[in-house]
Amino acid sequence: MMECGTCRRLDYDSIVDHTYNFTIMATDNGYPVSHSGSAMVRVSVTNVNDEDPVFMQAVEHILVSEDAMPNTVIHVVQAYDPDGDDVTFSFTGKMAQACICISTSK
């Protein structure tokens, strides 16, 4: 019997097809001739939410006229999750919550 284990972190996001493929060989101690066999092993890695969302721009600079009407689109912010999860947006800070609203679309 042989046990297989991981010797480093398996990263779903960086492997082609999200799988590791390898061959295991077994050789007997037969005398005068030893024999061997092999098995193909395919390890499928499942995704874990381990990546932070990434903004397309780290800093957003927006200029808006003070006479902009309510519901005027002033900027589009884009972010994605490297894990492929949906991204939701929210504000921090009372000033932004008082005068800026979020509208999302897909």
Secondary structure as UniProt FT lines:
FT   HELIX           12..14
FT   HELIX           16..18
FT   STRAND          19..27
FT   STRAND          36..44
FT   STRAND          54..55
FT   TURN            66..67
FT   TURN            70..71
FT   STRAND          79..80
FT   TURN            82..83
FT   HELIX           94..99
//
